[in-house]
Amino acid sequence: MIKKSGSANWTGGLKDGSGTVSTESGVLDKVNYGFNKRFEGETGSNPEELIAAAHASCYSMALSMILGEAGFTADDISTKATVSLEQKDGGFAVTASHLVLEAKVPGASEEEFMKAANTAKDGCPISKLLNAEITLDAKLV
């Protein structure tokens, strides 16, 4: 079993407070986040962009594995995830994650590529974690 951790600290109220988020590896170290960054478009980090980055990176790795199992090695896998946060049931919920993929996979047919792309969408660990609709636009270039 592999275990990884992240941590957060928050001070103050919801709208006037602020927090920091850190990761075990130190890649993120006391990165600021807050209400304005999450809900009002102010520049800075927020939980949803961290989930999006986790989903995009996990998906890209899963696709690389699935392509490898099919005998292909990608020259490039570029994935963007967009996470949707919506008001729902009296609160907020992450309701969707939309993946946009462009990949260069020498020798792969469109059919082989799409099969691998969709298998990765359903099988990556972050996709399995999210209780949200997960959609994909994939392009073989």
N, CA, C and O atoms as a MOPAC input file, in Angstrom:
PM7 MOZYME 1SCF
protein

 N      0.83800 1    -1.17600 1     0.00000 1
 C      0.00000 1     0.00000 1     0.00000 1
 C      0.88500 1     1.24200 1     0.00000 1
 O      1.86200 1     1.32300 1     0.74500 1
 N      0.53800 1     2.18900 1    -0.82800 1
 C      1.25000 1     3.46100 1    -0.89500 1
 C      0.38300 1     4.51300 1    -0.22200 1
 O     -0.81700 1     4.59300 1    -0.48200 1
 N      0.97900 1     5.30800 1     0.62800 1
 C      0.26200 1     6.40500 1     1.27700 1
 C      1.01700 1     7.69800 1     1.04500 1
 O      2.23200 1     7.76300 1     1.23400 1
 N      0.29300 1     8.72500 1     0.63600 1
 C      0.84200 1    10.06600 1     0.42700 1
 C     -0.00400 1    11.03500 1     1.22000 1
 O     -1.18000 1    10.76900 1     1.47000 1
 N      0.57300 1    12.15500 1     1.62000 1
 C     -0.20900 1    13.08800 1     2.43100 1
 C     -0.04600 1    14.52700 1     1.96900 1
 O      0.93900 1    14.90500 1     1.33500 1
 N     -1.04300 1    15.29600 1     2.31100 1
 C     -1.04800 1    16.73100 1     2.12300 1
 C     -1.63200 1    17.33300 1     3.38000 1
 O     -2.29400 1    16.64100 1     4.15400 1
 N     -1.39800 1    18.59800 1     3.58900 1
 C     -1.92600 1    19.23700 1     4.79000 1
 C     -2.38100 1    20.65400 1     4.46400 1
 O     -1.95300 1    21.25300 1     3.47700 1
 N     -3.25200 1    21.16800 1     5.31100 1
 C     -3.76100 1    22.51600 1     5.14000 1
 C     -3.91400 1    23.17200 1     6.49900 1
 O     -4.14300 1    22.51000 1     7.51100 1
 N     -3.78200 1    24.48100 1     6.49600 1
 C     -3.99800 1    25.28900 1     7.68800 1
 C     -4.91500 1    26.43100 1     7.29600 1
 O     -4.75800 1    27.01200 1     6.22200 1
 N     -5.87800 1    26.76200 1     8.16100 1
 C     -6.82200 1    27.84200 1     7.87800 1
 C     -6.96200 1    28.69900 1     9.11500 1
 O     -7.03700 1    28.17800 1    10.22800 1
 N     -6.99600 1    30.01300 1     8.93500 1
 C     -7.25500 1    30.93500 1    10.04400 1
 C     -8.32300 1    31.93200 1     9.61300 1
 O     -8.35600 1    32.36600 1     8.46100 1
 N     -9.18500 1    32.28500 1    10.54200 1
 C    -10.21300 1    33.28400 1    10.28100 1
 C    -11.50000 1    32.68300 1     9.77500 1
 O    -11.66300 1    31.46400 1     9.73400 1
 N    -12.42500 1    33.56500 1     9.38500 1
 C    -13.71300 1    33.15100 1     8.85800 1
 C    -13.61200 1    32.72700 1     7.41400 1
 O    -12.55400 1    32.81900 1     6.79200 1
 N    -14.73700 1    32.25800 1     6.88600 1
 C    -14.74300 1    31.76000 1     5.51100 1
 C    -14.33300 1    32.83200 1     4.50700 1
 O    -13.45000 1    32.59400 1     3.68300 1
 N    -14.95600 1    34.00300 1     4.55900 1
 C    -14.69300 1    35.02700 1     3.54500 1
 C    -13.48600 1    35.90200 1     3.86200 1
 O    -12.82500 1    36.38800 1     2.94400 1
 N    -13.18600 1    36.11300 1     5.13800 1
 C    -12.06500 1    36.98600 1     5.47200 1
 C    -10.81800 1    36.21100 1     5.89400 1
 O     -9.77300 1    36.80900 1     6.14900 1
 N    -10.92300 1    34.91900 1     5.96800 1
 C     -9.78700 1    34.10000 1     6.39000 1
 C     -8.89000 1    33.72800 1     5.23000 1
 O     -9.12400 1    34.10900 1     4.08400 1
 N     -7.85700 1    32.97400 1     5.56100 1
 C     -6.95100 1    32.48000 1     4.52900 1
 C     -6.28500 1    31.21100 1     5.03100 1
 O     -6.29400 1    30.89800 1     6.22100 1
 N     -5.71500 1    30.50400 1     4.08900 1
 C     -5.07300 1    29.24800 1     4.44700 1
 C     -3.84600 1    28.97800 1     3.61800 1
 O     -3.52400 1    29.69900 1     2.67300 1
 N     -3.17600 1    27.92100 1     4.00100 1
 C     -2.03900 1    27.43000 1     3.23200 1
 C     -2.20300 1    25.92600 1     3.05200 1
 O     -2.79200 1    25.23900 1     3.88700 1
 N     -1.67300 1    25.44300 1     1.95400 1
 C     -1.70900 1    24.02100 1     1.64900 1
 C     -0.29000 1    23.56100 1     1.33100 1
 O      0.46800 1    24.25900 1     0.65800 1
 N      0.05700 1    22.36600 1     1.83000 1
 C      1.39500 1    21.81500 1     1.62000 1
 C      1.28400 1    20.33800 1     1.25500 1
 O      0.29500 1    19.67600 1     1.56900 1
 N      2.30600 1    19.84300 1     0.59400 1
 C      2.36200 1    18.41600 1     0.28100 1
 C      3.54700 1    17.77900 1     0.98500 1
 O      4.53400 1    18.43600 1     1.31700 1
 N      3.41700 1    16.49500 1     1.19800 1
 C      4.45400 1    15.71500 1     1.87100 1
 C      5.81600 1    15.88000 1     1.19800 1
 O      6.83800 1    15.96600 1     1.87800 1
 N      5.83200 1    15.92500 1    -0.13700 1
 C      7.09000 1    16.02500 1    -0.87100 1
 C      7.73000 1    17.40500 1    -0.75400 1
 O      8.92400 1    17.56600 1    -1.00800 1
 N      6.92900 1    18.40300 1    -0.36800 1
 C      7.43400 1    19.76500 1    -0.30900 1
 C      7.28800 1    20.53300 1    -1.60200 1
 O      7.65000 1    21.70700 1    -1.66500 1
 N      6.76100 1    19.89100 1    -2.64700 1
 C      6.55100 1    20.59000 1    -3.90800 1
 C      5.61800 1    21.77900 1    -3.69300 1
 O      5.84000 1    22.86100 1    -4.23700 1
 N      4.58800 1    21.56900 1    -2.90600 1
 C      3.76000 1    22.68000 1    -2.44000 1
 C      4.13300 1    22.89600 1    -0.98500 1
 O      4.06300 1    21.97100 1    -0.17600 1
 N      4.52600 1    24.10600 1    -0.65500 1
 C      4.93400 1    24.40500 1     0.71200 1
 C      4.28700 1    25.71700 1     1.15000 1
 O      4.74100 1    26.80600 1     0.79900 1
 N      3.22800 1    25.57800 1     1.91500 1
 C      2.49400 1    26.73000 1     2.43200 1
 C      2.01000 1    27.65800 1     1.31000 1
 O      2.16600 1    28.87700 1     1.38000 1
 N      1.41900 1    27.05000 1     0.27600 1
 C      0.83600 1    27.81600 1    -0.82400 1
 C     -0.49100 1    28.40800 1    -0.34000 1
 O     -1.32800 1    27.69600 1     0.21400 1
 N     -0.67400 1    29.69700 1    -0.54900 1
 C     -1.87400 1    30.38800 1    -0.07000 1
 C     -3.10600 1    29.98800 1    -0.86300 1
 O     -3.05600 1    29.79000 1    -2.07700 1
 N     -4.22500 1    29.87400 1    -0.13400 1
 C     -5.52500 1    29.72500 1    -0.77000 1
 C     -6.55500 1    30.43300 1     0.09900 1
 O     -6.32500 1    30.67900 1     1.28300 1
 N     -7.69700 1    30.75700 1    -0.50900 1
 C     -8.72600 1    31.46100 1     0.24200 1
 C    -10.00400 1    31.59300 1    -0.55100 1
 O    -10.08100 1    31.17100 1    -1.70400 1
 N    -11.00200 1    32.18000 1     0.07200 1
 C    -12.32100 1    32.34500 1    -0.52700 1
 C    -12.23600 1    33.07500 1    -1.86100 1
 O    -12.82200 1    32.62800 1    -2.84700 1
 N    -11.51600 1    34.18900 1    -1.90400 1
 C    -11.41000 1    34.97800 1    -3.13700 1
 C    -10.75900 1    34.18500 1    -4.26300 1
 O    -11.12900 1    34.33300 1    -5.42800 1
 N     -9.80100 1    33.35300 1    -3.91800 1
 C     -9.11100 1    32.54900 1    -4.92400 1
 C    -10.00800 1    31.41300 1    -5.42100 1
 O     -9.87800 1    30.95600 1    -6.55700 1
 N    -10.90400 1    30.97200 1    -4.56600 1
 C    -11.76500 1    29.84500 1    -4.91400 1
 C    -13.04800 1    30.27800 1    -5.61300 1
 O    -13.47900 1    29.64000 1    -6.57300 1
 N    -13.65900 1    31.35700 1    -5.13500 1
 C    -14.98900 1    31.71500 1    -5.61800 1
 C    -15.05500 1    33.02200 1    -6.40200 1
 O    -16.06000 1    33.28000 1    -7.06300 1
 N    -14.02700 1    33.84600 1    -6.35000 1
 C    -14.11300 1    35.16200 1    -6.97700 1
 C    -13.04700 1    35.40700 1    -8.03700 1
 O    -12.87000 1    36.54300 1    -8.47700 1
 N    -12.34300 1    34.37700 1    -8.44900 1
 C    -11.41500 1    34.49700 1    -9.55700 1
 C    -10.07700 1    35.14400 1    -9.25700 1
 O     -9.29500 1    35.39200 1   -10.17500 1
 N     -9.79500 1    35.42200 1    -7.99100 1
 C     -8.49100 1    35.99700 1    -7.64500 1
 C     -7.40300 1    34.96900 1    -7.93600 1
 O     -7.60000 1    33.77100 1    -7.73000 1
 N     -6.26400 1    35.43700 1    -8.41000 1
 C     -5.15600 1    34.54500 1    -8.73100 1
 C     -4.64900 1    33.86000 1    -7.47700 1
 O     -4.48400 1    34.49000 1    -6.43300 1
 N     -4.41000 1    32.59600 1    -7.58900 1
 C     -3.89800 1    31.79500 1    -6.47800 1
 C     -4.50400 1    30.41400 1    -6.52600 1
 O     -5.33300 1    30.12200 1    -7.38700 1
 N     -4.10100 1    29.57500 1    -5.61800 1
 C     -4.52700 1    28.19300 1    -5.64000 1
 C     -5.87100 1    28.00200 1    -4.94500 1
 O     -6.33800 1    28.85400 1    -4.18900 1
 N     -6.46800 1    26.85400 1    -5.23100 1
 C     -7.72200 1    26.46000 1    -4.59400 1
 C     -7.84800 1    24.94300 1    -4.70300 1
 O     -7.16500 1    24.32300 1    -5.51800 1
 N     -8.71100 1    24.34500 1    -3.89300 1
 C     -8.81800 1    22.88200 1    -3.90900 1
 C     -9.17500 1    22.29700 1    -5.27400 1
 O     -8.67900 1    21.23000 1    -5.63600 1
 N    -10.02400 1    22.97700 1    -6.02900 1
 C    -10.45100 1    22.42000 1    -7.30800 1
 C     -9.31900 1    22.35800 1    -8.32600 1
 O     -9.23100 1    21.39700 1    -9.09100 1
 N     -8.45000 1    23.37000 1    -8.34700 1
 C     -7.34300 1    23.29200 1    -9.30700 1
 C     -6.34900 1    22.20700 1    -8.89500 1
 O     -5.70400 1    21.60000 1    -9.75000 1
 N     -6.22600 1    21.96300 1    -7.61000 1
 C     -5.35100 1    20.87900 1    -7.15700 1
 C     -5.92300 1    19.52600 1    -7.55900 1
 O     -5.18400 1    18.63100 1    -7.96900 1
 N     -7.24800 1    19.37600 1    -7.44200 1
 C     -7.89500 1    18.13700 1    -7.89100 1
 C     -7.72600 1    17.98200 1    -9.39700 1
 O     -7.44600 1    16.88500 1    -9.87900 1
 N     -7.89500 1    19.07600 1   -10.14900 1
 C     -7.73200 1    19.02600 1   -11.60800 1
 C     -6.31600 1    18.60500 1   -11.98700 1
 O     -6.13000 1    17.77900 1   -12.88100 1
 N     -5.32700 1    19.16400 1   -11.31600 1
 C     -3.93400 1    18.79000 1   -11.61000 1
 C     -3.68100 1    17.31800 1   -11.27300 1
 O     -2.99500 1    16.61200 1   -12.01200 1
 N     -4.23800 1    16.87000 1   -10.16000 1
 C     -4.09100 1    15.46400 1    -9.77900 1
 C     -4.75500 1    14.55900 1   -10.80900 1
 O     -4.20100 1    13.52400 1   -11.18000 1
 N     -5.94500 1    14.94800 1   -11.27400 1
 C     -6.65400 1    14.11600 1   -12.24400 1
 C     -5.91700 1    14.06900 1   -13.57900 1
 O     -5.76900 1    12.99800 1   -14.16800 1
 N     -5.45300 1    15.22200 1   -14.05900 1
 C     -4.73400 1    15.25600 1   -15.33600 1
 C     -3.45300 1    14.43100 1   -15.28200 1
 O     -3.14500 1    13.69900 1   -16.22200 1
 N     -2.71300 1    14.54700 1   -14.19400 1
 C     -1.45000 1    13.80700 1   -14.09800 1
 C     -1.68800 1    12.31000 1   -13.93300 1
 O     -0.97200 1    11.50300 1   -14.52600 1
 N     -2.67200 1    11.93300 1   -13.14400 1
 C     -2.99600 1    10.52300 1   -12.95600 1
 C     -3.46900 1     9.90700 1   -14.26800 1
 O     -3.04200 1     8.81700 1   -14.64600 1
 N     -4.35900 1    10.62200 1   -14.95500 1
 C     -4.87600 1    10.13400 1   -16.23200 1
 C     -3.74600 1     9.93200 1   -17.24200 1
 O     -3.69800 1     8.90600 1   -17.92100 1
 N     -2.84300 1    10.90000 1   -17.34300 1
 C     -1.73200 1    10.79600 1   -18.29900 1
 C     -0.86900 1     9.56800 1   -18.01400 1
 O     -0.45100 1     8.86900 1   -18.93700 1
 N     -0.60600 1     9.31000 1   -16.74100 1
 C      0.19300 1     8.13000 1   -16.37700 1
 C     -0.55400 1     6.83300 1   -16.68600 1
 O      0.03500 1     5.87200 1   -17.18000 1
 N     -1.86400 1     6.81300 1   -16.39000 1
 C     -2.66300 1     5.62100 1   -16.67600 1
 C     -2.69100 1     5.34200 1   -18.17900 1
 O     -2.55600 1     4.19500 1   -18.60500 1
 N     -2.86500 1     6.39000 1   -18.97400 1
 C     -2.87600 1     6.21400 1   -20.42400 1
 C     -1.53300 1     5.68700 1   -20.91400 1
 O     -1.49200 1     4.80500 1   -21.77100 1
 N     -0.44400 1     6.21000 1   -20.38500 1
 C      0.88200 1     5.73100 1   -20.76300 1
 C      1.01700 1     4.23000 1   -20.47500 1
 O      1.56700 1     3.48500 1   -21.28600 1
 N      0.51500 1     3.79900 1   -19.32500 1
 C      0.59100 1     2.38000 1   -18.96000 1
 C     -0.23800 1     1.53400 1   -19.92900 1
 O      0.22800 1     0.50700 1   -20.42000 1
 N     -1.45600 1     1.97000 1   -20.19500 1
 C     -2.35900 1     1.20000 1   -21.06500 1
 C     -1.81500 1     1.13700 1   -22.49000 1
 O     -1.89000 1     0.09100 1   -23.13500 1
 N     -1.27400 1     2.23600 1   -22.98000 1
 C     -0.64800 1     2.22400 1   -24.30000 1
 C      0.53900 1     1.26200 1   -24.32000 1
 O      0.71400 1     0.50700 1   -25.27700 1
 N      1.35100 1     1.29100 1   -23.26600 1
 C      2.49400 1     0.39100 1   -23.18300 1
 C      2.08400 1    -1.07000 1   -23.20800 1
 O      2.73000 1    -1.89500 1   -23.85400 1
 N      0.99600 1    -1.38800 1   -22.49500 1
 C      0.49200 1    -2.76900 1   -22.49100 1
 C      0.02500 1    -3.19200 1   -23.88100 1
 O      0.02900 1    -4.38000 1   -24.20200 1
 N     -0.37900 1    -2.21900 1   -24.71000 1
 C     -0.81800 1    -2.50400 1   -26.07700 1
 C      0.33700 1    -2.43700 1   -27.07500 1
 O      0.13200 1    -2.61600 1   -28.27500 1
 N      1.55100 1    -2.17900 1   -26.58200 1
 C      2.72600 1    -2.16200 1   -27.44500 1
 C      3.08800 1    -0.80900 1   -28.02100 1
 O      3.86100 1    -0.73100 1   -28.97500 1
 N      2.53900 1     0.26600 1   -27.45400 1
 C      2.80800 1     1.61300 1   -27.95700 1
 C      3.51000 1     2.44600 1   -26.89500 1
 O      3.30300 1     2.25700 1   -25.69600 1
 N      4.34500 1     3.37500 1   -27.36000 1
 C      4.96700 1     4.36100 1   -26.48200 1
 C      4.64500 1     5.73800 1   -27.04400 1
 O      4.96800 1     6.04600 1   -28.19100 1
 N      4.01300 1     6.54800 1   -26.23400 1
 C      3.62000 1     7.89000 1   -26.68200 1
 C      4.83900 1     8.80400 1   -26.75500 1
 O      5.71100 1     8.76700 1   -25.88700 1
 N      4.88600 1     9.61800 1   -27.79500 1
 C      5.88300 1    10.68100 1   -27.86800 1
 C      5.46700 1    11.83500 1   -26.96300 1
 O      6.31300 1    12.54100 1   -26.41400 1
 N      4.15300 1    12.02000 1   -26.81400 1
 C      3.64800 1    13.11100 1   -25.98400 1
 C      2.21800 1    12.80400 1   -25.56500 1
 O      1.40300 1    12.36400 1   -26.37700 1
 N      1.92300 1    13.03800 1   -24.29800 1
 C      0.56500 1    12.96900 1   -23.76500 1
 C      0.34200 1    14.27400 1   -23.02000 1
 O      0.97900 1    14.52500 1   -21.99700 1
 N     -0.55400 1    15.10000 1   -23.52500 1
 C     -0.86600 1    16.38000 1   -22.88300 1
 C     -2.33200 1    16.36300 1   -22.47100 1
 O     -3.22400 1    16.25600 1   -23.31300 1
 N     -2.56700 1    16.46900 1   -21.17400 1
 C     -3.92300 1    16.38000 1   -20.63600 1
 C     -4.22800 1    17.61100 1   -19.79500 1
 O     -3.41600 1    18.03700 1   -18.97500 1
 N     -5.41000 1    18.17300 1   -20.01100 1
 C     -5.91800 1    19.24500 1   -19.16200 1
 C     -7.21300 1    18.73900 1   -18.54200 1
 O     -8.07400 1    18.21100 1   -19.24500 1
 N     -7.35300 1    18.89600 1   -17.24200 1
 C     -8.59800 1    18.56400 1   -16.55000 1
 C     -9.23400 1    19.85200 1   -16.06700 1
 O     -8.55600 1    20.72600 1   -15.52700 1
 N    -10.53200 1    19.96400 1   -16.26300 1
 C    -11.29600 1    21.10100 1   -15.75400 1
 C    -12.34400 1    20.54800 1   -14.79200 1
 O    -13.22800 1    19.78700 1   -15.18400 1
 N    -12.22600 1    20.94500 1   -13.53400 1
 C    -13.11900 1    20.47200 1   -12.48700 1
 C    -14.22900 1    21.49600 1   -12.27600 1
 O    -13.96900 1    22.69700 1   -12.20300 1
 N    -15.46900 1    21.01300 1   -12.17900 1
 C    -16.63200 1    21.88300 1   -11.96800 1
 C    -17.08700 1    21.81000 1   -10.51600 1
 O    -17.31400 1    20.72700 1    -9.97700 1
 N    -17.21600 1    22.97000 1    -9.89500 1
 C    -17.74100 1    23.09600 1    -8.53700 1
 C    -19.09200 1    23.78600 1    -8.64800 1
 O    -19.18700 1    24.88400 1    -9.19700 1
 N    -20.13900 1    23.14800 1    -8.13000 1
 C    -21.47900 1    23.69800 1    -8.25200 1
 C    -22.20400 1    23.65100 1    -6.91800 1
 O    -21.92200 1    22.81900 1    -6.05600 1
 N    -23.16300 1    24.58800 1    -6.77500 1
 C    -24.04500 1    24.52700 1    -5.61800 1
 C    -24.97500 1    23.34400 1    -5.81400 1
 O    -25.56600 1    23.16400 1    -6.87900 1
 N    -25.09400 1    22.53500 1    -4.75600 1
 C    -25.89100 1    21.32000 1    -4.86200 1
 C    -26.32100 1    20.88800 1    -3.47300 1
 O    -25.50900 1    20.85100 1    -2.54900 1
 N    -27.59200 1    20.56500 1    -3.32400 1
 C    -28.11100 1    20.02600 1    -2.06300 1
 C    -27.75700 1    20.89900 1    -0.86200 1
 O    -27.36500 1    20.38600 1     0.18600 1
 N    -27.89600 1    22.21800 1    -1.01300 1
 C    -27.65000 1    23.12500 1     0.09900 1
 C    -26.18400 1    23.39200 1     0.39400 1
 O    -25.86500 1    24.02000 1     1.40400 1
 N    -25.29300 1    22.93300 1    -0.45700 1
 C    -23.85800 1    23.16200 1    -0.27200 1
 C    -23.18100 1    23.20300 1    -1.62900 1
 O    -23.79700 1    23.55800 1    -2.63400 1
 N    -21.93200 1    22.84400 1    -1.64900 1
 C    -21.17500 1    22.78900 1    -2.89300 1
 C    -20.66700 1    21.37400 1    -3.11300 1
 O    -20.42700 1    20.63100 1    -2.16100 1
 N    -20.50800 1    21.01300 1    -4.37300 1
 C    -19.98600 1    19.68800 1    -4.71800 1
 C    -19.18300 1    19.78300 1    -6.00600 1
 O    -19.51500 1    20.55900 1    -6.90200 1
 N    -18.13300 1    18.99300 1    -6.08800 1
 C    -17.42900 1    18.79800 1    -7.35500 1
 C    -18.30200 1    17.82900 1    -8.13800 1
 O    -18.46200 1    16.66900 1    -7.75900 1
 N    -18.86700 1    18.32500 1    -9.23900 1
 C    -19.83500 1    17.53700 1    -9.99800 1
 C    -19.27400 1    16.92000 1   -11.27200 1
 O    -19.87100 1    16.00000 1   -11.83100 1
 N    -18.13400 1    17.41800 1   -11.73300 1
 C    -17.60300 1    16.90600 1   -12.99200 1
 C    -16.11200 1    17.20500 1   -13.11000 1
 O    -15.58600 1    18.14300 1   -12.51300 1
 N    -15.46700 1    16.37500 1   -13.89700 1
 C    -14.09300 1    16.62800 1   -14.31300 1
 C    -14.02900 1    16.30200 1   -15.80000 1
 O    -14.29300 1    15.17100 1   -16.21000 1
 N    -13.67900 1    17.29600 1   -16.59900 1
 C    -13.61100 1    17.12000 1   -18.04800 1
 C    -12.14100 1    17.08500 1   -18.46700 1
 O    -11.38400 1    18.02300 1   -18.22000 1
 N    -11.76700 1    15.99700 1   -19.09700 1
 C    -10.39600 1    15.80800 1   -19.56400 1
 C    -10.30400 1    16.15900 1   -21.04300 1
 O    -11.13800 1    15.74000 1   -21.84500 1
 N     -9.28400 1    16.93100 1   -21.39100 1
 C     -8.98400 1    17.21600 1   -22.79400 1
 C     -7.57700 1    16.69800 1   -23.04800 1
 O     -6.61800 1    17.11400 1   -22.39800 1
 N     -7.47300 1    15.79400 1   -23.99600 1
 C     -6.23200 1    15.08000 1   -24.26800 1
 C     -5.78900 1    15.29800 1   -25.69900 1
 O     -6.58800 1    15.21100 1   -26.63100 1
 N     -4.51700 1    15.58100 1   -25.86100 1
 C     -3.85600 1    15.50300 1   -27.16300 1
 C     -2.64200 1    14.63600 1   -26.97200 1
 O     -1.85100 1    14.84600 1   -26.05300 1
 N     -2.49400 1    13.64900 1   -27.85500 1
 C     -1.37100 1    12.72200 1   -27.70500 1
 C     -0.77600 1    12.37500 1   -29.06200 1
 O     -1.48400 1    12.29600 1   -30.06600 1
 N      0.52100 1    12.17000 1   -29.07300 1
 C      1.23900 1    11.66900 1   -30.24100 1
 C      1.66600 1    10.24900 1   -29.89300 1
 O      2.49100 1    10.02800 1   -29.00700 1
 N      1.08600 1     9.29800 1   -30.60800 1
 C      1.35700 1     7.88800 1   -30.33100 1
 C      1.71300 1     7.20800 1   -31.64700 1
 O      0.82300 1     6.75200 1   -32.36400 1
 N      3.01000 1     7.13300 1   -31.97700 1
 C      3.41800 1     6.52200 1   -33.23700 1
 C      2.89800 1     5.09100 1   -33.38300 1
 O      3.02700 1     4.26700 1   -32.47700 1
 N      2.30900 1     4.82300 1   -34.54600 1
 C      1.85100 1     3.47300 1   -34.87100 1
 C      0.45800 1     3.13200 1   -34.38900 1
 O     -0.09000 1     2.10700 1   -34.79400 1
 N     -0.13400 1     3.94900 1   -33.54100 1
 C     -1.47000 1     3.64000 1   -33.02400 1
 C     -2.54000 1     4.11800 1   -33.99400 1
 O     -2.47500 1     5.23400 1   -34.51000 1
 N     -3.51500 1     3.26800 1   -34.23300 1
 C     -4.65800 1     3.68600 1   -35.04000 1
 C     -5.58600 1     4.52600 1   -34.15800 1
 O     -5.46200 1     4.52500 1   -32.93300 1
 N     -6.50300 1     5.23300 1   -34.79000 1
 C     -7.49300 1     6.02700 1   -34.05200 1
 C     -8.28800 1     5.12800 1   -33.10100 1
 O     -8.54200 1     5.49900 1   -31.95500 1
 N     -8.67400 1     3.95300 1   -33.57900 1
 C     -9.45700 1     3.01000 1   -32.76400 1
 C     -8.65100 1     2.52000 1   -31.55300 1
 O     -9.16800 1     2.47900 1   -30.43600 1
 N     -7.40500 1     2.15700 1   -31.77300 1
 C     -6.55500 1     1.70400 1   -30.65800 1
 C     -6.33900 1     2.82100 1   -29.63900 1
 O     -6.38100 1     2.59900 1   -28.42900 1
 N     -6.10800 1     4.02100 1   -30.15700 1
 C     -5.90200 1     5.17100 1   -29.29000 1
 C     -7.14100 1     5.46700 1   -28.45200 1
 O     -7.03500 1     5.65300 1   -27.24000 1
 N     -8.31000 1     5.51200 1   -29.08000 1
 C     -9.53800 1     5.83700 1   -28.34800 1
 C     -9.87000 1     4.76600 1   -27.31100 1
 O    -10.35900 1     5.08200 1   -26.22600 1
 N     -9.60800 1     3.51800 1   -27.63700 1
 C     -9.84200 1     2.44100 1   -26.65700 1
 C     -8.96100 1     2.66000 1   -25.43700 1
 O     -9.43700 1     2.56000 1   -24.30700 1
 N     -7.69600 1     2.95300 1   -25.64800 1
 C     -6.76900 1     3.19600 1   -24.53200 1
 C     -7.16600 1     4.44100 1   -23.75400 1
 O     -7.12400 1     4.44800 1   -22.52300 1
 N     -7.55600 1     5.50800 1   -24.47400 1
 C     -7.92600 1     6.76900 1   -23.81700 1
 C     -9.14200 1     6.58300 1   -22.91700 1
 O     -9.16700 1     7.09600 1   -21.79800 1
 N    -10.14200 1     5.86000 1   -23.39000 1
 C    -11.34300 1     5.64400 1   -22.59300 1
 C    -11.11200 1     4.67100 1   -21.43900 1
 O    -11.69700 1     4.82800 1   -20.36700 1
 N    -10.27300 1     3.68200 1   -21.65200 1
 C     -9.93100 1     2.76400 1   -20.56300 1
 C     -9.21000 1     3.51600 1   -19.45600 1
 O     -9.46500 1     3.27900 1   -18.27600 1
 N     -8.31700 1     4.41800 1   -19.82600 1
 C     -7.60300 1     5.22100 1   -18.82400 1
 C     -8.56200 1     6.14800 1   -18.08400 1
 O     -8.42500 1     6.34100 1   -16.87600 1
 N     -9.52800 1     6.72100 1   -18.79400 1
 C    -10.51000 1     7.61800 1   -18.16700 1
 C    -11.25800 1     6.89500 1   -17.05600 1
 O    -11.45400 1     7.44600 1   -15.97300 1
 N    -11.66900 1     5.68300 1   -17.32100 1
 C    -12.43100 1     4.92500 1   -16.33300 1
 C    -11.55200 1     4.29200 1   -15.25900 1
 O    -12.00800 1     4.05000 1   -14.14200 1
 N    -10.29200 1     4.02500 1   -15.59800 1
 C     -9.45100 1     3.24200 1   -14.69900 1
 C     -8.44200 1     3.98800 1   -13.86100 1
 O     -7.88300 1     3.41200 1   -12.92800 1
 N     -8.18800 1     5.25000 1   -14.15700 1
 C     -7.16000 1     5.92600 1   -13.36000 1
 C     -7.66000 1     6.09500 1   -11.92100 1
 O     -8.84500 1     6.35100 1   -11.70800 1
 N     -6.77500 1     5.95500 1   -10.94200 1
 C     -7.19800 1     6.01300 1    -9.53900 1
 C     -7.93500 1     7.28600 1    -9.14200 1
 O     -8.83600 1     7.22600 1    -8.30500 1
 N     -7.58200 1     8.43900 1    -9.71300 1
 C     -8.28400 1     9.67300 1    -9.35200 1
 C     -9.68400 1     9.67100 1    -9.95500 1
 O    -10.61500 1    10.17800 1    -9.33000 1
 N     -9.86000 1     9.11200 1   -11.16100 1
 C    -11.20800 1     8.97300 1   -11.71800 1
 C    -12.07000 1     8.12600 1   -10.78900 1
 O    -13.23700 1     8.44000 1   -10.55600 1
 N    -11.49900 1     7.06700 1   -10.26900 1
 C    -12.23300 1     6.18700 1    -9.35600 1
 C    -12.56500 1     6.89300 1    -8.04300 1
 O    -13.58400 1     6.59300 1    -7.42200 1
 N    -11.72300 1     7.81700 1    -7.62000 1
 C    -11.93500 1     8.54300 1    -6.37900 1
 C    -13.07400 1     9.54700 1    -6.48800 1
 O    -13.85000 1     9.71700 1    -5.54800 1
 N    -13.17300 1    10.20800 1    -7.62800 1
 C    -14.14400 1    11.28900 1    -7.78900 1
 C    -15.56200 1    10.75400 1    -7.91300 1
 O    -15.82700 1     9.84100 1    -8.69600 1
 N    -16.46400 1    11.32500 1    -7.13900 1
 C    -17.88600 1    11.01500 1    -7.25900 1
 C    -18.49500 1    12.08800 1    -8.15400 1
 O    -19.28400 1    12.92200 1    -7.70900 1
 N    -18.10700 1    12.04400 1    -9.42500 1
 C    -18.47500 1    13.09300 1   -10.36600 1
 C    -18.51900 1    12.51100 1   -11.77100 1
 O    -17.94700 1    11.45400 1   -12.03800 1
 N    -19.20500 1    13.21600 1   -12.66400 1
 C    -19.20900 1    12.82500 1   -14.06300 1
 C    -17.82600 1    13.11900 1   -14.64600 1
 O    -17.28400 1    14.20800 1   -14.45400 1
 N    -17.26500 1    12.15300 1   -15.35100 1
 C    -15.95700 1    12.34100 1   -15.95600 1
 C    -16.13400 1    12.18900 1   -17.46500 1
 O    -16.59000 1    11.15100 1   -17.94600 1
 N    -15.76400 1    13.24400 1   -18.20900 1
 C    -15.88900 1    13.24700 1   -19.65100 1
 C    -14.51100 1    13.43700 1   -20.28300 1
 O    -13.56500 1    13.87400 1   -19.62800 1
 N    -14.42300 1    13.09900 1   -21.56500 1
 C    -13.12800 1    13.13600 1   -22.25400 1
 C    -13.30500 1    13.58400 1   -23.69200 1
 O    -14.18500 1    13.09900 1   -24.40300 1
 N    -12.46200 1    14.51100 1   -24.11100 1
 C    -12.25900 1    14.83200 1   -25.52100 1
 C    -10.83300 1    14.42800 1   -25.82400 1
 O     -9.89700 1    14.97100 1   -25.23800 1
 N    -10.65100 1    13.47700 1   -26.73500 1
 C     -9.31900 1    12.96900 1   -27.04000 1
 C     -8.99900 1    13.18500 1   -28.49400 1
 O     -9.85300 1    13.03100 1   -29.36700 1
 N     -7.74100 1    13.55000 1   -28.74800 1
 C     -7.29400 1    13.79800 1   -30.11600 1
 C     -5.92800 1    13.16400 1   -30.30700 1
 O     -4.98800 1    13.44900 1   -29.56500 1
 N     -5.83100 1    12.31000 1   -31.30100 1
 C     -4.56100 1    11.71400 1   -31.68400 1
 C     -3.95900 1    12.61000 1   -32.73800 1
 O     -4.56700 1    12.84300 1   -33.78300 1
 N     -2.74800 1    13.12400 1   -32.47000 1
 C     -2.10600 1    14.03400 1   -33.41300 1
 C     -0.85900 1    13.41200 1   -33.99700 1
 O     -0.18300 1    14.03500 1   -34.81600 1

